[in-house]
Amino acid sequence: MEFEFTAAELAAITGARGQRGSTSERIRGIAALSEAGPGDLSFLGNSRYKAEVATTRASVVLLPPDHAGEPAAGQLFLLVENPSVALALVCARLERKLWPAPAAGVHPTAVVARGATVADSATIGPLCVIEDGAIIGERAHLQAQVFVGRGASVGEDSWLMPGVVVAADCTVGRRVRLHSGVVVGSDGFGYEFVAGRHQKVPQVGGVDLGDDVEIGANTTLDRARFGRTSVGEGTKIDNLVQVAHNVRIGKHCILCAQVGISGSTTIGDYAVLGGQAGVAGHLSLGKAAKVGGGAAVTADVEPGAFVNGSPAIPYMLERRVAVLRERLPDLFRRVDALEEVIDGLKKLSPEGAGRKMPPA
């Protein structure tokens, strides 16, 4: 990965509010504070690493405005409102340099049905398949081996990585990013037990993805039994997430890796689900609800609530229960000891066995 920025360019990109020190080094790398050397850019994204700022060898460091330290010789501190966001701005500029927008056109090995509509500004990569009635919007980019089914649509400026599947009758909004292996419109998991057999229930609905959605690698979103499975605008979904049929996810939600959501559950706007959280079917998680990693949600969650544990309960209660759980072995030992004392007293004084024991 080759790139180069001057200190002045970095100050302009990040919108630095101030600076301390100076450097003549050109920035050719990005590294953590503890690993950076001359020619590297680093940042303080978490206060736990604050002590490493004084020892870092990075040429340029992105820091919050209230940072009190001074740079070493030949080192520049750029003071920015949010170092993590500032670094993201640098990486966005770097991304455009490393992976420039592809040339428009359809690769000779792609298969595009006669009844499909592909915008002239779109890019259709090698071995893509676009079926009849599908619509590919302006400046959409389909990398290698992307499948877009019959009647599906991909909005303008969307980017579909290699191996993505957008099945029939599914819609992808504008500026959507789907990483490798995403399946939009996999069959819903629906069966009825009839006469000793699992009889398949046809899943005839679709999936709708709103604008500015991003979905990580190998995540699957099942088509609805009827109606639509949906993901609201701005929602970000990590790798290896399962969204079942008829689930409705609101706007600007975060779903971390290995989350599983059962059918017909509704997730409110701005909700956050930690890694490996599981949500049972036909539930409602309110606006801005939070679910801790590994939690098992078996009941509705109120708007703004924070739940954790299995089964999920209010976060602070779950923390108290966790503390008490660690004390259970000691508690059992104390109970066993008390029982031994009581048994001994009974043997010494059987007639007093029924009397109330004085407090310890």
Wavefront OBJ file of the C-alpha trace (Angstrom):
o trace
v 0.000 0.000 0.000
v 1.820 3.077 -1.235
v 0.672 6.607 -0.479
v 2.094 9.912 0.647
v 0.709 12.953 2.474
v 2.418 16.117 3.652
v 1.697 17.490 7.110
v -0.131 20.423 5.515
v -2.348 18.056 3.515
v -3.224 16.119 6.659
v -4.104 19.325 8.503
v -6.433 20.312 5.661
v -8.046 16.861 5.354
v -8.709 16.549 9.082
v -9.817 20.147 9.604
v -7.323 20.515 12.451
v -8.229 23.235 14.955
v -4.630 23.738 15.996
v -1.204 22.179 15.984
v 1.936 21.855 18.067
v 5.421 21.175 16.786
v 6.414 20.503 13.206
v 7.746 17.776 10.960
v 9.344 17.637 7.554
v 8.540 13.945 7.172
v 6.103 12.872 4.507
v 3.515 10.458 5.833
v 3.663 7.049 4.157
v 2.026 4.842 6.773
v -0.593 4.625 9.523
v 0.144 2.788 12.772
v -0.878 2.452 16.400
v 0.876 4.747 18.872
v 3.052 1.958 20.255
v 4.100 0.684 16.825
v 4.490 3.884 14.798
v 7.811 5.203 13.562
v 9.078 8.150 11.517
v 6.874 8.696 8.483
v 3.802 7.278 10.211
v 0.516 8.886 11.190
v -1.065 7.825 14.485
v -3.954 8.927 16.672
v -5.364 8.822 20.205
v -8.720 7.149 19.716
v -9.128 5.815 23.252
v -8.058 7.498 26.477
v -6.597 4.232 27.802
v -3.662 4.748 25.402
v -2.990 8.328 26.502
v 0.331 7.433 28.147
v 1.634 6.112 24.806
v 1.469 9.562 23.214
v 4.583 10.646 25.122
v 6.625 7.717 23.779
v 5.293 7.306 20.259
v 7.734 7.830 17.396
v 4.992 8.783 14.900
v 5.743 11.875 12.849
v 2.148 13.128 13.045
v -0.320 12.374 15.838
v -4.033 13.243 15.817
v -5.068 14.361 19.310
v -8.083 15.963 21.017
v -7.831 19.719 21.614
v -7.457 19.324 25.389
v -4.368 17.105 25.187
v -1.747 18.656 27.458
v 1.494 17.052 26.269
v 4.125 18.504 23.953
v 5.540 16.842 20.826
v 9.073 15.561 20.519
v 11.552 17.134 18.127
v 10.488 16.596 14.525
v 6.994 15.600 15.581
v 3.661 17.282 14.850
v 0.519 17.138 16.972
v -2.676 17.945 15.033
v -5.505 18.921 17.385
v -8.855 17.697 16.087
v -12.345 17.437 17.535
v -12.443 13.652 17.273
v -9.181 11.838 16.404
v -10.971 8.672 15.276
v -13.236 10.602 12.899
v -10.238 12.607 11.654
v -8.383 9.399 10.868
v -11.465 8.138 9.021
v -11.319 11.252 6.819
v -7.695 10.472 5.997
v -8.563 6.843 5.232
v -11.430 7.949 2.986
v -9.001 10.053 0.951
v -6.567 7.143 0.925
v -9.303 4.753 -0.208
v -10.012 6.905 -3.238
v -6.322 6.846 -4.141
v -5.918 3.109 -3.710
v -9.205 2.029 -5.291
v -10.305 4.673 -7.781
v -13.777 4.518 -9.295
v -13.869 1.848 -12.007
v -14.567 2.596 -15.628
v -18.201 2.232 -16.627
v -19.266 -0.671 -18.786
v -20.184 -4.349 -18.861
v -17.400 -6.947 -18.799
v -17.462 -9.328 -21.775
v -17.926 -12.346 -19.506
v -20.975 -10.905 -17.714
v -24.447 -12.208 -18.603
v -27.084 -9.485 -18.780
v -30.616 -10.480 -19.711
v -32.223 -8.629 -22.589
v -34.962 -7.333 -20.304
v -32.579 -5.963 -17.644
v -31.870 -2.231 -17.366
v -28.264 -1.199 -16.683
v -27.314 2.470 -16.427
v -24.601 3.587 -18.826
v -22.506 4.849 -15.887
v -22.693 1.505 -14.018
v -19.861 -1.031 -13.897
v -20.655 -4.731 -14.311
v -17.647 -6.901 -13.477
v -16.483 -10.303 -14.719
v -18.922 -13.233 -14.556
v -21.809 -11.198 -13.146
v -25.343 -12.390 -13.909
v -28.232 -9.931 -14.170
v -31.603 -11.476 -14.813
v -34.638 -10.258 -16.682
v -36.356 -7.181 -15.258
v -33.473 -6.264 -12.954
v -32.458 -2.601 -12.696
v -28.892 -1.401 -12.041
v -28.711 2.313 -11.165
v -26.314 5.092 -12.104
v -22.667 4.583 -11.070
v -23.455 1.298 -9.335
v -20.462 -1.010 -9.233
v -20.886 -4.767 -9.307
v -17.581 -6.550 -8.836
v -16.894 -10.088 -10.027
v -19.523 -12.844 -9.815
v -22.375 -10.736 -8.475
v -25.864 -12.153 -9.089
v -28.908 -9.878 -9.382
v -32.154 -11.805 -9.724
v -35.278 -11.276 -11.741
v -37.037 -8.003 -10.940
v -34.425 -6.947 -8.353
v -32.927 -3.474 -8.266
v -29.639 -1.907 -7.181
v -29.633 1.825 -6.479
v -27.247 4.479 -7.697
v -23.691 4.629 -6.310
v -24.048 1.249 -4.603
v -21.026 -1.047 -4.420
v -21.441 -4.837 -4.436
v -18.298 -6.838 -3.673
v -17.440 -10.201 -5.287
v -19.908 -13.008 -4.718
v -22.884 -10.936 -3.579
v -26.380 -12.272 -4.304
v -29.405 -10.004 -4.632
v -32.222 -12.457 -5.212
v -35.415 -11.949 -7.213
v -37.756 -9.118 -6.202
v -35.313 -7.576 -3.705
v -34.331 -3.903 -3.657
v -31.013 -2.303 -2.716
v -31.078 1.440 -2.058
v -28.626 4.155 -2.980
v -25.003 4.239 -1.767
v -25.307 0.756 -0.268
v -22.217 -1.379 0.330
v -22.570 -5.153 0.331
v -19.411 -7.077 1.161
v -18.409 -10.440 -0.248
v -20.815 -13.304 0.327
v -23.826 -11.217 1.350
v -27.123 -12.824 0.360
v -30.132 -10.535 0.116
v -33.281 -12.595 -0.291
v -32.265 -16.065 0.852
v -35.301 -18.258 1.451
v -37.124 -17.717 4.732
v -36.942 -20.641 7.151
v -40.602 -21.613 7.356
v -42.188 -25.039 7.906
v -45.411 -26.491 9.305
v -45.452 -29.918 10.961
v -48.142 -31.880 9.145
v -48.819 -35.596 9.352
v -45.432 -36.331 10.903
v -43.447 -34.318 8.365
v -42.018 -30.790 8.111
v -43.935 -29.240 5.239
v -42.266 -26.248 3.578
v -44.101 -22.916 3.677
v -43.319 -20.952 0.489
v -41.629 -17.600 1.115
v -43.002 -15.261 -1.546
v -42.092 -11.816 -0.150
v -38.916 -9.799 -0.684
v -36.192 -7.768 1.035
v -35.733 -3.991 0.963
v -32.468 -2.252 1.916
v -32.631 1.499 2.518
v -30.104 4.105 1.412
v -26.594 4.165 2.932
v -26.855 0.668 4.399
v -23.625 -1.340 4.743
v -23.630 -5.113 5.273
v -20.596 -7.232 6.156
v -19.290 -10.407 4.600
v -21.383 -13.586 4.644
v -24.419 -11.965 6.227
v -27.808 -13.292 5.113
v -31.172 -11.575 4.971
v -34.136 -13.888 4.369
v -37.000 -12.926 2.117
v -40.363 -12.449 3.799
v -43.003 -15.155 3.920
v -45.230 -12.400 2.504
v -44.649 -8.652 2.507
v -41.085 -7.440 3.057
v -38.056 -7.989 5.256
v -36.555 -4.515 5.588
v -33.462 -2.629 6.748
v -33.745 1.125 7.310
v -31.457 3.785 5.917
v -28.021 4.202 7.434
v -28.050 0.896 9.304
v -24.715 -0.935 9.511
v -24.596 -4.722 9.819
v -21.402 -6.645 10.570
v -20.155 -9.971 9.199
v -21.984 -13.271 9.765
v -25.330 -11.865 10.845
v -28.609 -13.714 10.244
v -31.787 -11.680 9.651
v -34.834 -13.930 9.365
v -38.015 -13.535 7.326
v -40.272 -10.525 7.933
v -37.795 -8.857 10.305
v -37.976 -5.067 10.217
v -34.825 -3.178 11.216
v -35.066 0.588 11.667
v -32.809 3.457 10.650
v -29.197 3.927 11.765
v -28.981 0.708 13.776
v -25.776 -1.218 14.535
v -25.735 -5.037 14.437
v -22.389 -6.561 15.393
v -20.960 -9.883 14.231
v -22.929 -13.110 14.641
v -26.160 -11.455 15.721
v -29.205 -13.605 14.977
v -32.720 -12.179 14.682
v -35.672 -14.549 14.462
v -38.671 -14.018 12.221
v -41.168 -11.170 12.431
v -39.194 -9.203 15.028
v -39.026 -5.411 14.826
v -35.877 -3.473 15.723
v -36.412 0.252 16.365
v -34.327 3.124 14.981
v -30.840 3.630 16.491
v -30.828 0.252 18.262
v -27.467 -1.429 18.948
v -27.018 -5.216 19.193
v -23.673 -6.515 20.481
v -21.844 -9.476 18.983
v -23.561 -12.880 19.180
v -26.767 -11.398 20.602
v -29.804 -13.487 19.777
v -33.352 -12.173 19.493
v -36.380 -14.465 19.554
v -39.198 -14.112 17.045
v -42.227 -11.816 17.072
v -40.635 -9.361 19.521
v -40.195 -5.595 19.503
v -37.005 -3.759 20.451
v -37.742 -0.068 20.961
v -35.957 2.967 19.597
v -32.330 3.292 20.795
v -32.494 -0.012 22.713
v -29.143 -1.681 23.450
v -28.471 -5.409 23.705
v -25.183 -6.622 25.188
v -22.925 -9.095 23.436
v -24.067 -12.699 23.772
v -27.426 -11.731 25.267
v -30.531 -13.799 24.562
v -33.573 -11.554 24.147
v -36.791 -13.442 24.861
v -39.164 -10.540 25.605
v -39.879 -7.070 24.243
v -37.335 -4.367 25.089
v -38.512 -0.865 25.933
v -37.182 2.156 23.989
v -33.813 3.282 25.325
v -33.396 0.222 27.564
v -30.061 -1.588 27.926
v -30.328 -5.347 28.457
v -27.774 -8.085 28.894
v -27.486 -11.734 29.863
v -29.337 -14.944 29.041
v -32.207 -14.476 29.282
v -31.706 -10.752 28.828
v -32.604 -8.522 31.774
v -31.847 -4.853 32.533
v -28.100 -4.295 32.330
v -27.450 -3.054 35.884
v -29.532 -5.880 37.341
v -27.621 -8.385 35.249
v -24.321 -6.948 36.524
v -25.479 -7.312 40.133
v -26.600 -10.872 39.464
v -23.206 -11.615 37.911
v -21.448 -10.386 41.061
v -23.720 -12.480 43.271
v -23.216 -15.518 41.055
v -19.478 -15.385 41.728
v -20.222 -15.549 45.457
v -22.411 -18.672 45.201
v -19.639 -21.215 45.987
v -18.775 -19.347 49.198
v -22.460 -19.054 50.064
v -22.958 -22.815 49.686
v -19.926 -23.495 51.867
v -21.344 -21.237 54.582
v -24.745 -22.936 54.375
v -23.089 -26.357 54.603
v -21.140 -25.207 57.677
v -24.296 -23.870 59.324
v -26.103 -27.150 58.669
v -23.276 -29.027 60.341
v -23.526 -26.739 63.392
v -27.309 -27.195 63.559
v -27.000 -30.990 63.217
v -24.455 -31.006 66.030
v -26.743 -28.978 68.293
v -29.623 -31.332 67.558
v -27.513 -34.307 68.631
v -26.459 -32.590 71.870
v -29.943 -31.334 72.706
v -32.684 -33.152 70.797
v -35.429 -31.539 72.872
v -34.239 -28.106 71.704
v -34.200 -28.972 68.031
v -37.399 -27.097 67.371
v -36.359 -23.948 69.164
v -35.496 -20.846 67.241
v -31.743 -20.386 66.878
v -30.315 -17.077 68.103
v -28.857 -14.818 65.408
v -25.222 -15.466 64.485
l 1 2 3 4 5 6 7 8 9 10 11 12 13 14 15 16 17 18 19 20 21 22 23 24 25 26 27 28 29 30 31 32 33 34 35 36 37 38 39 40 41 42 43 44 45 46 47 48 49 50 51 52 53 54 55 56 57 58 59 60 61 62 63 64 65 66 67 68 69 70 71 72 73 74 75 76 77 78 79 80 81 82 83 84 85 86 87 88 89 90 91 92 93 94 95 96 97 98 99 100 101 102 103 104 105 106 107 108 109 110 111 112 113 114 115 116 117 118 119 120 121 122 123 124 125 126 127 128 129 130 131 132 133 134 135 136 137 138 139 140 141 142 143 144 145 146 147 148 149 150 151 152 153 154 155 156 157 158 159 160 161 162 163 164 165 166 167 168 169 170 171 172 173 174 175 176 177 178 179 180 181 182 183 184 185 186 187 188 189 190 191 192 193 194 195 196 197 198 199 200 201 202 203 204 205 206 207 208 209 210 211 212 213 214 215 216 217 218 219 220 221 222 223 224 225 226 227 228 229 230 231 232 233 234 235 236 237 238 239 240 241 242 243 244 245 246 247 248 249 250 251 252 253 254 255 256 257 258 259 260 261 262 263 264 265 266 267 268 269 270 271 272 273 274 275 276 277 278 279 280 281 282 283 284 285 286 287 288 289 290 291 292 293 294 295 296 297 298 299 300 301 302 303 304 305 306 307 308 309 310 311 312 313 314 315 316 317 318 319 320 321 322 323 324 325 326 327 328 329 330 331 332 333 334 335 336 337 338 339 340 341 342 343 344 345 346 347 348 349 350 351 352 353 354 355 356 357 358 359 360
